[in-house]
Amino acid sequence: MNLQTLQQYYGGKTVLLTGHTGFKGSWLLQILHMAGAHVHGLALAPEQPDDLYNTIQGQALCVSSTYADIRNSQMVLDEVQKVQPDIIFHLAAQPLVRRSYNEPSYTFEVNCQGTIHVMEAMRSLDKPCIGIMITTDKVYENFEDGRAYKEEDKLGGYDPYSASKAAAEIAIGSYRNSFFNPKHYGKHHKALAAARAGNVIGGGDFAADRIIPDIVRAIQNDQPVTLRNPGAVRPWQHVLEPLAGYLQLCIRLMEDPVLYAQGYNFGPETNDVLQVEVLTQAIIKVLEKGEYRVETLDHQLHEAQLLMLDIAKAKGMLDWVPKLNALQAIEWTAQWYKAQSQDARAKCTAQIEAYFNL
C-alpha cells in the first residue's frame, strides 16, 4: 500500500475521525488529508499548546473540527447525522493505564460507553458506512506466560484502562452481531471492525506517563528519566504501523464489507520486542544525551510486565506486515525530535511519505 493507493480509495471520501486532536489521531489526520479525504474531527480540545495537533495546525486539515465530549450521546448523534460519513475511525479514548487508576469511572465512560455512543450514531445513518473501532493490545486476559495473543483469545483486564477497552470490545461484538451482522449487510449496509494495537512511539507525543515523552522532557530539563518497570516487555511499534493497518483494514472493508468485518491485531513480529530499559537506552543513544534511573516503590500500581500479539490474521487476511522493527521505530522517533529546523507538519509529512514508499 502506497500513497497512490490511499488516494485511490480515500480521495473524496467523507471521514469522521474521533480523537483527531490526540497523538495517533493527529498522525492519521495528516495521512487522510494527504490521501484526499474530507475529514471531520470530533474530540476534546488539545490539552497543551505544544500538542501535536496544534503544532501541525490540525484544524486547517479538517473540513470541520468539533470539540466535544464523546460521553455526550446526543452530541455524537448530532455530529454523525450532520457529517453523514462514509467512514468512521473511532480513536477517542482515555488512553493511559496510570490515569485509569485515578479516574476509573471516567475511563469506563469514555472507553466503553463512548464507543457505544459512536456505534449508536452509526446505526442511525440511512446510508452505507464503515466503522473502524480502535481498542488496544491490552484487551486480552494477560497471563504473562510468553504466549502471543490471538484475536479469539479471552478478553479481560486487570487495570481499569484494560478492562474498559475489553468491555468496549464486547460491546463492539454485540453491535456487530445484533445490528451490523455481516449476514444481513444487504439490509443495514454497515461494516464494523475492531483494531487492537498498543505501545506506539513516534514524533510529537508529549503525553504524561509514556516513555518517549518522559525521556524527551527529562533531556529538555536536564533531569534523569525515571523507569518504574524497566523489565517490562512491550511490542513497541512506530505510530505509522498500526495506522497503516487501520487504513488497510478499511480498504478491505470497502472491497468486501462482509468478509472483513472482524477484529484484528496490529503489532510487531513476536521476536521484535524490547524491555523498557533497553528501549530507553536505545533512544538516549540516538539522541546522544540523557540518562535514566530505576524507581522502586513499595506500593506501585500494577502494570503488565509482558504482552505480545499474534499478527498472523492481519498478515494473512489484510496483507499487512510491519515495515519497521523496534530499533528502526526508535530511530525514526528520535530523528523527529532531533530535527529542530523543520516544523512539525513537515517532519510528519516527510516520515509519512518515506513510510509508504518502503
C-alpha positions in Angstrom: 0.0 0.0 0.0 1.4 3.4 -1.0 0.1 6.9 -1.1 -1.3 6.4 -4.6 -3.4 3.5 -3.3 -4.6 5.6 -0.4 -5.6 8.4 -2.7 -7.5 5.9 -4.9 -9.6 4.6 -2.0 -9.9 7.6 0.2 -9.9 10.5 -2.2 -13.3 12.3 -1.9 -14.5 10.1 0.9 -16.2 11.8 3.9 -14.4 10.6 7.1 -15.4 11.2 10.7 -12.3 10.9 12.9 -12.9 10.8 16.6 -9.9 11.6 18.8 -8.3 13.7 16.0 -6.6 16.0 18.5 -4.7 13.2 20.1 -1.3 11.8 19.2 -2.4 8.9 16.9 -5.3 11.0 15.7 -3.1 13.8 14.6 -0.9 11.4 12.5 -4.0 9.8 11.0 -5.5 13.2 10.2 -2.4 14.1 8.2 -2.4 10.8 6.3 -6.1 11.1 5.4 -5.6 14.7 4.3 -2.7 13.7 2.1 -5.0 10.9 0.7 -7.6 13.5 -0.3 -10.3 12.5 2.2 -12.7 15.1 3.6 -12.0 14.7 7.3 -14.4 15.9 10.1 -12.8 15.7 13.6 -14.6 15.1 16.9 -12.6 15.2 20.1 -11.8 17.1 23.2 -9.7 20.2 22.7 -6.0 19.8 22.8 -4.7 19.9 26.3 -1.4 21.7 25.8 -0.3 24.4 23.3 2.5 22.2 22.1 0.3 19.1 21.4 1.0 17.7 18.0 -2.5 18.7 16.7 -1.7 22.3 17.4 1.9 22.2 16.1 0.8 20.7 12.8 -2.1 23.2 12.6 -4.5 20.3 12.5 -7.6 22.5 12.3 -6.5 23.5 8.8 -6.5 19.9 7.7 -10.2 19.3 8.7 -13.3 20.2 6.9 -14.7 20.7 10.4 -13.3 20.2 13.9 -15.8 19.8 16.8 -14.5 20.0 20.3 -16.9 17.9 22.5 -17.0 15.1 25.0 -17.6 11.6 23.5 -19.7 10.8 26.6 -22.4 13.1 25.3 -24.6 10.7 23.3 -26.8 13.4 21.8 -23.8 15.4 20.6 -22.3 12.3 19.0 -25.5 11.5 17.3 -26.0 15.1 16.0 -22.4 15.2 14.7 -22.7 11.9 12.8 -26.0 13.0 11.3 -24.5 16.3 10.3 -21.4 14.8 8.7 -23.0 11.8 7.1 -19.7 9.9 7.0 -18.7 7.2 4.6 -16.1 6.0 7.2 -15.7 6.4 10.9 -12.3 5.9 12.6 -13.0 5.9 16.3 -9.8 6.7 18.2 -11.2 8.9 21.0 -10.2 7.4 24.3 -8.7 7.8 27.8 -5.5 6.0 26.8 -3.4 5.9 30.0 -3.2 3.0 32.4 -2.0 5.0 35.4 -4.7 7.7 34.9 -7.3 4.9 34.8 -6.4 4.1 38.4 -7.1 7.7 39.4 -10.2 8.1 37.3 -11.7 4.7 36.8 -15.3 5.8 36.3 -14.3 8.4 33.7 -12.1 5.8 31.9 -15.0 3.3 31.6 -17.4 6.1 30.5 -15.1 7.3 27.7 -13.7 4.0 26.5 -16.7 1.8 26.7 -19.8 4.0 26.7 -18.2 6.4 24.3 -17.7 3.6 21.8 -21.3 2.6 22.2 -22.4 6.2 21.5 -20.4 6.2 18.3 -21.9 2.8 17.2 -25.4 4.0 18.1 -24.9 7.1 16.0 -23.6 4.9 13.1 -26.7 2.8 13.5 -28.8 5.9 12.9 -27.3 6.6 9.5 -29.6 5.8 6.5 -26.6 5.1 4.2 -23.7 2.7 4.0 -20.9 3.3 6.5 -17.7 1.6 7.6 -16.8 1.8 11.3 -13.2 1.1 12.5 -13.2 0.9 16.3 -9.8 1.3 17.8 -9.1 -0.5 21.1 -5.8 -1.8 22.4 -3.5 -4.8 22.7 -4.4 -4.8 26.4 -7.9 -6.2 25.9 -6.8 -9.8 26.4 -6.7 -11.5 29.8 -3.0 -11.4 30.2 -1.3 -14.4 31.9 2.2 -13.1 31.1 3.2 -16.6 30.0 5.1 -15.7 26.9 2.3 -16.6 24.5 1.3 -14.1 21.8 -2.4 -13.5 22.0 -4.7 -14.2 19.1 -8.0 -12.5 18.2 -10.1 -15.3 19.6 -8.4 -15.4 23.0 -10.3 -14.5 26.1 -10.8 -10.8 26.9 -10.1 -9.3 30.2 -8.3 -6.5 32.1 -6.5 -6.1 35.4 -6.4 -2.3 35.5 -9.4 -0.1 34.7 -7.9 1.0 31.3 -7.5 -2.5 30.1 -10.9 -3.6 31.4 -12.7 -0.6 29.9 -11.2 -1.5 26.5 -12.1 -5.1 26.8 -15.7 -4.0 27.7 -15.7 -1.9 24.6 -14.6 -5.0 22.6 -17.6 -6.9 24.0 -19.9 -4.0 23.0 -18.4 -3.9 19.5 -19.0 -7.7 19.2 -22.6 -7.2 20.4 -23.3 -4.4 17.9 -21.8 -6.4 15.1 -24.0 -9.4 15.9 -27.2 -7.5 16.8 -27.3 -4.6 14.4 -24.5 -4.8 11.9 -24.5 -8.6 11.3 -22.5 -9.3 8.2 -25.1 -11.9 7.1 -27.6 -9.1 6.8 -25.4 -6.5 5.2 -27.8 -6.0 2.4 -30.3 -4.6 4.9 -28.2 -2.3 7.1 -25.2 -1.6 4.8 -22.9 -1.1 7.8 -19.5 -2.8 8.3 -17.9 -2.8 11.8 -14.4 -3.9 12.7 -12.1 -3.7 15.7 -8.4 -2.9 15.6 -6.1 -3.8 18.5 -2.7 -2.2 18.8 -0.7 -0.5 21.5 2.6 0.8 22.8 3.1 3.1 19.8 6.0 5.5 19.7 6.7 8.4 17.3 7.5 12.0 17.0 5.1 14.6 18.5 4.0 12.5 21.5 4.1 14.7 24.7 1.6 12.7 26.9 2.3 12.1 30.5 3.4 8.6 31.7 4.7 7.5 28.3 8.3 6.5 28.0 9.4 8.6 24.9 7.8 11.8 26.1 9.3 11.2 29.6 12.7 10.8 28.0 12.4 13.9 25.9 11.1 16.0 28.8 13.9 14.8 31.1 16.5 15.7 28.5 15.0 19.1 27.9 15.0 19.7 31.7 18.5 18.2 32.2 17.0 15.5 34.5 17.2 11.7 34.5 14.1 9.8 33.3 12.5 7.6 35.9 11.7 4.0 35.0 9.0 2.3 37.0 9.1 -1.1 35.2 12.5 -1.4 33.5 12.0 -5.1 32.8 8.5 -4.9 31.2 8.4 -6.3 27.7 6.4 -4.4 25.1 5.7 -4.8 21.4 7.0 -1.3 20.5 5.9 -0.1 17.1 6.1 3.2 15.3 2.8 5.0 15.2 2.6 4.7 11.4 2.5 0.9 11.6 -1.0 0.5 13.2 -2.3 3.5 11.3 -1.4 1.8 8.1 -3.1 -1.3 9.4 -6.3 0.6 10.2 -6.3 2.1 6.7 -5.6 -1.3 5.0 -8.5 -2.8 7.1 -10.8 -0.1 5.9 -9.8 -0.6 2.3 -10.6 -4.3 2.6 -14.0 -3.4 4.1 -14.6 -1.2 1.1 -13.9 -4.2 -1.1 -15.8 -6.7 0.9 -17.8 -5.4 3.9 -19.0 -8.9 4.8 -15.8 -10.9 4.9 -13.6 -8.4 6.8 -16.0 -7.2 9.5 -13.9 -8.7 12.3 -11.3 -7.9 15.0 -7.6 -7.7 14.2 -4.3 -7.4 16.0 -1.7 -5.0 14.7 1.8 -5.2 16.2 5.4 -6.1 15.6 6.7 -9.6 15.0 6.7 -11.6 18.2 10.5 -11.8 18.2 10.8 -8.0 17.9 10.1 -6.9 21.4 12.2 -4.8 23.8 12.3 -4.3 27.5 11.5 -0.7 28.7 15.1 -0.3 29.9 16.6 -1.4 26.5 14.3 1.0 24.6 15.3 3.8 26.9 19.0 3.1 26.4 18.5 2.9 22.6 16.7 6.3 22.3 19.2 8.0 24.6 21.9 6.7 22.4 20.3 8.1 19.2 19.6 11.4 20.9 23.2 11.4 22.2 22.0 12.9 25.5 20.1 11.9 28.6 20.2 9.4 31.5 17.8 7.3 33.5 17.2 5.8 36.9 15.1 3.0 38.2 12.5 3.8 40.8 11.4 1.1 43.1 8.1 1.7 45.0 6.6 -0.5 47.7 3.1 0.1 46.6 3.5 0.5 42.9 0.4 0.3 40.7 0.1 -3.0 38.7 1.2 -2.8 35.1 1.7 -5.9 32.9 5.3 -7.0 32.5 4.9 -9.0 29.3 2.4 -8.6 26.5 2.7 -9.8 22.9 0.2 -10.1 20.0 -0.1 -12.7 17.3 -0.5 -10.8 14.0 -0.9 -13.7 11.7 -4.5 -12.8 10.9 -3.8 -9.3 9.8 -0.9 -10.6 7.7 -2.9 -13.3 6.1 -6.3 -11.6 5.6 -5.3 -8.0 5.1 -1.9 -8.4 3.5 -0.5 -6.0 6.2 3.0 -6.5 7.6 5.2 -4.3 9.8 7.7 -2.3 7.9 9.9 -1.1 10.7 11.5 -3.1 13.5 11.7 -1.8 17.1 15.1 -0.2 16.7 14.1 1.5 13.4 11.0 2.8 15.1 13.2 4.3 17.8 15.5 5.8 15.2 12.6 7.4 13.3 11.1 8.7 16.6 14.4 10.2 17.8 15.1 11.8 14.5 11.7 13.5 14.6 12.6 15.2 17.9 16.2 16.0 16.7 15.0 17.8 13.5 14.7 21.2 15.2 15.0 23.1 11.9 11.7 21.6 10.5 8.2 22.4 11.6 6.1 19.6 13.0 3.9 19.1 9.9 6.9 19.0 7.6 8.5 16.3 9.8 5.4 14.2 9.8 4.8 14.6 6.1 8.4 13.5 5.4 8.1 10.4 7.5 4.6 9.5 6.1 6.0 9.7 2.6 9.0 7.7 3.5 7.0 5.0 5.3 4.5 4.5 2.4 7.4 4.3 -0.1 9.0 1.5 1.8 
